[in-house]
Amino acid sequence: MQVRTARTALKVLDIDVAALAEDTLRVQAQALGMPPRALDHRIPERRARGACELTALGAFEGGRLVGFAYGIAAREPYGWRGPVTATLQAAGRHAWAEDAFYLCEMHVLPAFQRRGLGTLLLTSLCERATERRVILTTPHRPTPARRLYHRHGYRDLASTGSAGSDAEPYAIMGAELPLRPAAVPATFSAFSTFAA
């Protein structure tokens, strides 16, 4: 998919998360307000995820990755699936973990945020899911990401003390698929098909 912004054209393509481990972690670090190499210690873990059946998209400006999103079907083994499922079960919402697509990561470089790229990645990734629902974890505090998810019909399902190795409290959110449409900012004016 090619998207033209006020500044430049972005391409949204299928990506191999393992092959782009360093790039995805640098985008993630910067999106979270950290130095670009702050998450380099996670490169081996990110490369190992290539063995999973991930659905992954990357947004590129020229040859540079500026945003990405990936997820996995609930039936596939994945690190935080167990704790998320247990938390949903304890909250009486175990059905949300059945026939679900897990949105594992979605990050956009700060210079590309609030221009609709997160919406584009989120909706494009979820359009590829064959499951009935999508679930994710995100920091429990108010963030632009949580507002984005709420605009697309996500609701809070449960809270957990942490997700994975992070110590911050997380919210587990879920939405029925297909997602509820939300307005895409006018900065994105042209869409085309995905390129392989």
PASEBA-1860 file (N, C-alpha, C; in nm, 3 decimals):
! residues 196
1> MQVRTART> 0.086/-0.116/0.000/0.000/0.000/0.000/0.090/0.122/0.000 ~ 0.061/0.216/-0.085/0.137/0.340/-0.086/0.048/0.450/-0.033 ~ 0.103/0.530/0.057/0.028/0.638/0.119/0.106/0.766/0.097 ~ 0.040/0.866/0.046/0.107/0.994/0.023/0.068/1.088/0.136 ~ 0.168/1.140/0.205/0.143/1.237/0.311/0.177/1.375/0.256 ~ 0.159/1.476/0.339/0.192/1.612/0.296/0.340/1.623/0.261 ~ 0.424/1.540/0.324/0.567/1.548/0.302/0.618/1.452/0.195 ~ 0.579/1.326/0.204/0.641/1.223/0.122/0.551/1.102/0.108
9> ALKVLDID> 0.590/1.011/0.023/0.514/0.886/0.007/0.567/0.781/0.104 ~ 0.475/0.712/0.167/0.510/0.600/0.254/0.458/0.473/0.188 ~ 0.532/0.365/0.203/0.487/0.235/0.154/0.464/0.145/0.274 ~ 0.352/0.076/0.275/0.322/-0.023/0.378/0.333/-0.159/0.311 ~ 0.425/-0.241/0.364/0.458/-0.369/0.304/0.455/-0.480/0.407 ~ 0.438/-0.603/0.360/0.460/-0.719/0.446/0.607/-0.719/0.485 ~ 0.635/-0.754/0.610/0.774/-0.759/0.654/0.802/-0.890/0.726 ~ 0.930/-0.923/0.733/0.981/-1.035/0.811/1.039/-0.975/0.939
17> VAALAEDT> 0.971/-0.994/1.050/1.012/-0.933/1.178/1.151/-0.980/1.218 ~ 1.182/-1.107/1.196/1.314/-1.159/1.232/1.424/-1.089/1.153 ~ 1.402/-1.072/1.023/1.502/-1.009/0.938/1.519/-0.861/0.972 ~ 1.414/-0.798/1.020/1.419/-0.655/1.054/1.421/-0.633/1.205 ~ 1.475/-0.728/1.279/1.475/-0.720/1.426/1.536/-0.590/1.476 ~ 1.653/-0.554/1.427/1.718/-0.432/1.474/1.635/-0.309/1.440 ~ 1.586/-0.302/1.319/1.507/-0.186/1.276/1.378/-0.173/1.357 ~ 1.307/-0.285/1.378/1.181/-0.276/1.453/1.207/-0.235/1.597
25> LRVQAQAL> 1.314/-0.286/1.656/1.344/-0.248/1.795/1.386/-0.102/1.807 ~ 1.452/-0.050/1.708/1.490/0.092/1.713/1.369/0.183/1.696 ~ 1.277/0.144/1.609/1.151/0.220/1.597/1.076/0.212/1.728 ~ 1.066/0.093/1.786/0.995/0.074/1.913/1.057/0.159/2.023 ~ 1.189/0.157/2.035/1.256/0.235/2.139/1.225/0.383/2.124 ~ 1.238/0.436/2.005/1.213/0.578/1.984/1.066/0.613/2.005 ~ 0.977/0.524/1.965/0.833/0.549/1.986/0.801/0.554/2.135 ~ 0.878/0.481/2.215/0.857/0.480/2.360/0.940/0.586/2.432
33> GMPPRALD> 1.006/0.674/2.357/1.083/0.783/2.417/1.220/0.743/2.467 ~ 1.274/0.633/2.417/1.406/0.586/2.458/1.508/0.616/2.348 ~ 1.637/0.608/2.382/1.739/0.620/2.276/1.721/0.506/2.175 ~ 1.759/0.528/2.049/1.735/0.429/1.944/1.787/0.288/1.975 ~ 1.899/0.275/2.043/1.958/0.143/2.067/1.923/0.086/2.205 ~ 1.830/0.147/2.274/1.798/0.106/2.412/1.745/-0.036/2.422 ~ 1.686/-0.087/2.317/1.628/-0.222/2.320/1.711/-0.324/2.243 ~ 1.834/-0.289/2.207/1.918/-0.381/2.129/1.938/-0.515/2.198
41> HRIPERRA> 1.929/-0.519/2.331/1.945/-0.646/2.403/1.833/-0.745/2.369 ~ 1.726/-0.697/2.309/1.615/-0.785/2.271/1.625/-0.837/2.127 ~ 1.732/-0.805/2.058/1.746/-0.849/1.918/1.736/-1.001/1.905 ~ 1.807/-1.082/1.986/1.793/-1.228/1.970/1.649/-1.277/1.990 ~ 1.579/-1.220/2.088/1.439/-1.258/2.112/1.352/-1.222/1.992 ~ 1.372/-1.103/1.937/1.293/-1.059/1.822/1.321/-1.148/1.701 ~ 1.447/-1.186/1.682/1.481/-1.275/1.570/1.416/-1.411/1.588 ~ 1.408/-1.458/1.711/1.347/-1.589/1.738/1.198/-1.589/1.703
49> RGACELTA> 1.135/-1.474/1.706/0.993/-1.467/1.673/0.966/-1.501/1.528 ~ 1.070/-1.501/1.447/1.053/-1.539/1.306/1.004/-1.681/1.289 ~ 1.024/-1.765/1.392/0.975/-1.904/1.386/0.824/-1.910/1.405 ~ 0.765/-1.805/1.458/0.620/-1.799/1.479/0.552/-1.758/1.348 ~ 0.425/-1.787/1.340/0.345/-1.750/1.222/0.291/-1.608/1.239 ~ 0.380/-1.510/1.234/0.341/-1.371/1.252/0.282/-1.313/1.124 ~ 0.187/-1.224/1.141/0.141/-1.137/1.034/0.201/-1.002/1.066 ~ 0.281/-0.948/0.975/0.357/-0.826/1.007/0.358/-0.729/0.890
57> LGAFEGGR> 0.345/-0.602/0.923/0.348/-0.494/0.825/0.448/-0.389/0.870 ~ 0.516/-0.329/0.774/0.607/-0.220/0.803/0.575/-0.102/0.713 ~ 0.591/0.018/0.767/0.573/0.140/0.689/0.712/0.197/0.662 ~ 0.739/0.227/0.537/0.871/0.272/0.496/0.863/0.408/0.428 ~ 0.958/0.493/0.462/0.980/0.618/0.389/1.113/0.596/0.318 ~ 1.108/0.588/0.186/1.228/0.546/0.114/1.259/0.404/0.158 ~ 1.379/0.379/0.203/1.413/0.247/0.253/1.412/0.237/0.404 ~ 1.368/0.343/0.472/1.375/0.347/0.619/1.242/0.306/0.681
65> LVGFAYGI> 1.249/0.213/0.777/1.131/0.171/0.852/1.090/0.284/0.947 ~ 0.965/0.329/0.938/0.917/0.438/1.023/0.802/0.394/1.114 ~ 0.750/0.275/1.091/0.644/0.220/1.175/0.623/0.074/1.141 ~ 0.568/-0.001/1.235/0.541/-0.142/1.208/0.433/-0.192/1.303 ~ 0.375/-0.304/1.266/0.278/-0.372/1.352/0.286/-0.520/1.319 ~ 0.272/-0.603/1.422/0.262/-0.746/1.395/0.176/-0.813/1.500 ~ 0.120/-0.927/1.458/0.034/-1.004/1.547/0.039/-1.150/1.511 ~ -0.035/-1.228/1.589/-0.034/-1.373/1.572/-0.168/-1.430/1.616
73> AAREPYGW> -0.208/-1.537/1.552/-0.332/-1.605/1.592/-0.315/-1.666/1.731 ~ -0.422/-1.665/1.808/-0.416/-1.716/1.946/-0.377/-1.863/1.951 ~ -0.403/-1.937/1.845/-0.370/-2.080/1.846/-0.220/-2.105/1.837 ~ -0.141/-2.004/1.799/0.004/-2.018/1.788/0.069/-1.990/1.923 ~ 0.180/-2.059/1.953/0.249/-2.032/2.079/0.313/-1.893/2.075 ~ 0.298/-1.820/2.182/0.359/-1.688/2.190/0.378/-1.653/2.337 ~ 0.487/-1.586/2.368/0.529/-1.562/2.505/0.425/-1.509/2.602 ~ 0.355/-1.404/2.567/0.263/-1.346/2.666/0.122/-1.401/2.657
81> RGPVTATL> 0.100/-1.498/2.571/-0.034/-1.555/2.559/-0.082/-1.615/2.690 ~ 0.004/-1.691/2.757/-0.035/-1.755/2.884/-0.079/-1.656/2.990 ~ 0.004/-1.555/3.022/-0.038/-1.458/3.123/-0.162/-1.379/3.084 ~ -0.176/-1.345/2.956/-0.294/-1.270/2.912/-0.419/-1.357/2.926 ~ -0.410/-1.481/2.882/-0.524/-1.573/2.892/-0.563/-1.594/3.038 ~ -0.464/-1.612/3.126/-0.492/-1.632/3.269/-0.559/-1.509/3.329 ~ -0.513/-1.390/3.292/-0.573/-1.267/3.344/-0.716/-1.252/3.294 ~ -0.740/-1.281/3.167/-0.876/-1.274/3.114/-0.967/-1.375/3.183
89> QAAGRHAW> -0.915/-1.494/3.208/-0.994/-1.597/3.276/-1.029/-1.550/3.418 ~ -0.932/-1.494/3.490/-0.957/-1.446/3.626/-1.060/-1.334/3.627 ~ -1.066/-1.257/3.518/-1.163/-1.146/3.508/-1.297/-1.193/3.452 ~ -1.312/-1.323/3.429/-1.437/-1.375/3.375/-1.455/-1.347/3.226 ~ -1.346/-1.325/3.155/-1.353/-1.290/3.013/-1.269/-1.386/2.927 ~ -1.265/-1.511/2.967/-1.183/-1.609/2.896/-1.223/-1.623/2.749 ~ -1.350/-1.604/2.716/-1.395/-1.618/2.577/-1.319/-1.525/2.483 ~ -1.270/-1.414/2.535/-1.195/-1.321/2.450/-1.066/-1.383/2.398
97> AEDAFYLC> -1.011/-1.480/2.469/-0.887/-1.543/2.426/-0.910/-1.652/2.322 ~ -1.036/-1.689/2.302/-1.069/-1.792/2.203/-1.095/-1.726/2.068 ~ -1.047/-1.788/1.964/-1.063/-1.737/1.828/-1.022/-1.590/1.821 ~ -0.903/-1.562/1.876/-0.854/-1.424/1.882/-0.724/-1.408/1.805 ~ -0.704/-1.289/1.757/-0.579/-1.247/1.697/-0.511/-1.157/1.799 ~ -0.386/-1.184/1.832/-0.313/-1.103/1.928/-0.232/-0.997/1.853 ~ -0.261/-0.871/1.878/-0.179/-0.763/1.825/-0.062/-0.750/1.921 ~ 0.054/-0.797/1.880/0.171/-0.806/1.969/0.243/-0.674/1.986
105> EMHVLPAF> 0.271/-0.608/1.876/0.345/-0.481/1.880/0.295/-0.391/1.769 ~ 0.290/-0.261/1.798/0.264/-0.160/1.697/0.331/-0.033/1.745 ~ 0.424/0.018/1.663/0.499/0.138/1.700/0.525/0.223/1.576 ~ 0.524/0.354/1.596/0.548/0.451/1.489/0.647/0.554/1.542 ~ 0.748/0.587/1.460/0.844/0.690/1.501/0.770/0.819/1.537 ~ 0.819/0.891/1.639/0.750/1.013/1.682/0.721/1.113/1.569 ~ 0.812/1.131/1.476/0.791/1.228/1.367/0.676/1.188/1.275 ~ 0.632/1.062/1.281/0.526/1.013/1.194/0.397/0.986/1.271
113> QRRGLGTL> 0.396/1.017/1.399/0.276/0.995/1.481/0.175/1.107/1.458 ~ 0.050/1.076/1.490/-0.063/1.169/1.481/-0.088/1.217/1.338 ~ -0.052/1.130/1.243/-0.077/1.160/1.102/-0.157/1.048/1.036 ~ -0.206/0.953/1.117/-0.288/0.846/1.063/-0.215/0.717/1.033 ~ -0.083/0.714/1.051/-0.009/0.593/1.020/-0.043/0.480/1.116 ~ -0.062/0.510/1.244/-0.103/0.407/1.340/-0.237/0.347/1.302 ~ -0.331/0.432/1.262/-0.462/0.384/1.216/-0.446/0.294/1.095 ~ -0.364/0.335/1.001/-0.342/0.256/0.880/-0.282/0.120/0.914
121> LLTSLCER> -0.179/0.117/0.998/-0.117/-0.010/1.036/-0.216/-0.098/1.112 ~ -0.287/-0.039/1.207/-0.382/-0.114/1.289/-0.492/-0.176/1.202 ~ -0.555/-0.097/1.121/-0.667/-0.149/1.041/-0.618/-0.247/0.934 ~ -0.506/-0.218/0.872/-0.454/-0.308/0.769/-0.415/-0.443/0.827 ~ -0.353/-0.444/0.943/-0.315/-0.570/1.007/-0.440/-0.648/1.047 ~ -0.536/-0.580/1.108/-0.657/-0.649/1.153/-0.742/-0.699/1.036 ~ -0.736/-0.633/0.922/-0.809/-0.681/0.804/-0.757/-0.817/0.758 ~ -0.634/-0.847/0.789/-0.575/-0.975/0.748/-0.608/-1.088/0.845
129> ATERRVIL> -0.654/-1.055/0.963/-0.685/-1.157/1.064/-0.811/-1.232/1.024 ~ -0.811/-1.362/1.047/-0.928/-1.445/1.016/-1.008/-1.476/1.142 ~ -0.960/-1.431/1.256/-1.026/-1.458/1.384/-1.144/-1.363/1.405 ~ -1.225/-1.393/1.507/-1.344/-1.311/1.538/-1.309/-1.187/1.619 ~ -1.199/-1.193/1.693/-1.165/-1.084/1.785/-1.016/-1.053/1.774 ~ -0.981/-0.936/1.824/-0.840/-0.899/1.837/-0.820/-0.851/1.981 ~ -0.709/-0.892/2.042/-0.675/-0.845/2.176/-0.531/-0.796/2.177 ~ -0.502/-0.711/2.273/-0.369/-0.653/2.286/-0.347/-0.611/2.430
137> TTPHRPTP> -0.221/-0.582/2.461/-0.190/-0.519/2.589/-0.126/-0.384/2.560 ~ -0.151/-0.289/2.647/-0.096/-0.155/2.633/-0.086/-0.095/2.773 ~ 0.004/0.001/2.794/0.012/0.061/2.928/-0.126/0.106/2.976 ~ -0.150/0.085/3.104/-0.282/0.114/3.161/-0.311/0.263/3.168 ~ -0.210/0.344/3.170/-0.229/0.490/3.180/-0.284/0.546/3.048 ~ -0.342/0.666/3.053/-0.394/0.728/2.930/-0.278/0.759/2.834 ~ -0.288/0.711/2.712/-0.185/0.735/2.610/-0.254/0.759/2.476 ~ -0.184/0.819/2.381/-0.242/0.831/2.247/-0.279/0.695/2.187
145> ARRLYHRH> -0.201/0.592/2.217/-0.232/0.458/2.164/-0.366/0.409/2.219 ~ -0.390/0.426/2.348/-0.519/0.382/2.405/-0.635/0.457/2.341 ~ -0.618/0.586/2.316/-0.723/0.663/2.250/-0.747/0.610/2.108 ~ -0.639/0.577/2.038/-0.652/0.519/1.904/-0.732/0.389/1.910 ~ -0.697/0.302/2.003/-0.768/0.174/2.014/-0.916/0.196/2.047 ~ -0.945/0.285/2.140/-1.085/0.312/2.175/-1.164/0.363/2.054 ~ -1.101/0.449/1.973/-1.170/0.501/1.853/-1.209/0.389/1.757 ~ -1.136/0.280/1.760/-1.164/0.169/1.670/-1.248/0.059/1.735
153> GYRDLAST> -1.307/0.089/1.849/-1.398/-0.006/1.911/-1.338/-0.098/2.014 ~ -1.211/-0.081/2.047/-1.151/-0.162/2.153/-1.211/-0.119/2.287 ~ -1.220/-0.216/2.376/-1.265/-0.184/2.512/-1.171/-0.252/2.611 ~ -1.168/-0.196/2.730/-1.085/-0.252/2.836/-1.148/-0.381/2.886 ~ -1.069/-0.487/2.891/-1.117/-0.617/2.935/-1.067/-0.653/3.074 ~ -0.942/-0.620/3.104/-0.882/-0.656/3.232/-0.755/-0.574/3.250 ~ -0.705/-0.574/3.372/-0.577/-0.510/3.403/-0.483/-0.616/3.456 ~ -0.358/-0.598/3.426/-0.257/-0.690/3.474/-0.143/-0.611/3.535
161> GSAGSDAE> -0.072/-0.671/3.627/0.040/-0.603/3.691/0.150/-0.568/3.594 ~ 0.172/-0.655/3.497/0.275/-0.630/3.396/0.251/-0.723/3.279 ~ 0.316/-0.693/3.169/0.311/-0.781/3.051/0.454/-0.813/3.013 ~ 0.488/-0.938/3.009/0.624/-0.977/2.974/0.723/-0.929/3.078 ~ 0.829/-0.866/3.031/0.935/-0.823/3.123/0.914/-0.680/3.173 ~ 0.807/-0.615/3.131/0.782/-0.477/3.173/0.716/-0.474/3.310 ~ 0.753/-0.377/3.391/0.699/-0.367/3.527/0.576/-0.278/3.534 ~ 0.549/-0.202/3.431/0.436/-0.108/3.430/0.303/-0.184/3.421
169> PYAIMGAE> 0.199/-0.139/3.493/0.067/-0.202/3.478/0.016/-0.189/3.335 ~ -0.046/-0.295/3.289/-0.098/-0.299/3.153/-0.247/-0.326/3.153 ~ -0.313/-0.272/3.051/-0.454/-0.303/3.026/-0.459/-0.405/2.914 ~ -0.549/-0.499/2.926/-0.578/-0.590/2.816/-0.703/-0.534/2.750 ~ -0.692/-0.507/2.620/-0.803/-0.449/2.544/-0.843/-0.545/2.434 ~ -0.968/-0.538/2.392/-1.014/-0.624/2.285/-1.120/-0.557/2.201 ~ -1.132/-0.605/2.079/-1.235/-0.555/1.986/-1.284/-0.671/1.901 ~ -1.409/-0.660/1.861/-1.464/-0.755/1.764/-1.411/-0.717/1.626
177> LPLRPAAV> -1.389/-0.817/1.543/-1.348/-0.792/1.405/-1.468/-0.808/1.313 ~ -1.481/-0.728/1.209/-1.390/-0.623/1.169/-1.396/-0.503/1.263 ~ -1.286/-0.428/1.267/-1.280/-0.311/1.354/-1.380/-0.206/1.312 ~ -1.423/-0.128/1.411/-1.508/-0.013/1.382/-1.422/0.092/1.311 ~ -1.469/0.147/1.201/-1.388/0.247/1.131/-1.376/0.376/1.212 ~ -1.261/0.436/1.202/-1.238/0.569/1.259/-1.184/0.655/1.146 ~ -1.206/0.783/1.155/-1.162/0.873/1.048/-1.010/0.871/1.035 ~ -0.962/0.864/0.912/-0.820/0.873/0.884/-0.790/1.019/0.855
185> PATFSAFS> -0.689/1.077/0.921/-0.658/1.218/0.898/-0.636/1.250/0.750 ~ -0.666/1.372/0.713/-0.655/1.415/0.574/-0.512/1.411/0.522 ~ -0.412/1.396/0.609/-0.275/1.390/0.561/-0.251/1.266/0.476 ~ -0.336/1.164/0.489/-0.326/1.047/0.402/-0.433/1.062/0.295 ~ -0.388/1.083/0.173/-0.485/1.113/0.068/-0.492/1.008/-0.042 ~ -0.396/0.918/-0.051/-0.399/0.822/-0.161/-0.365/0.683/-0.109 ~ -0.441/0.586/-0.150/-0.418/0.448/-0.110/-0.405/0.362/-0.235 ~ -0.320/0.263/-0.230/-0.312/0.165/-0.337/-0.299/0.028/-0.274
193> TFAA> -0.278/-0.074/-0.351/-0.273/-0.209/-0.296/-0.138/-0.236/-0.230 ~ -0.137/-0.341/-0.146/-0.014/-0.382/-0.081/0.084/-0.434/-0.184 ~ 0.208/-0.404/-0.164/0.314/-0.461/-0.247/0.379/-0.573/-0.168 ~ 0.418/-0.675/-0.236/0.482/-0.789/-0.168/0.629/-0.765/-0.149
END
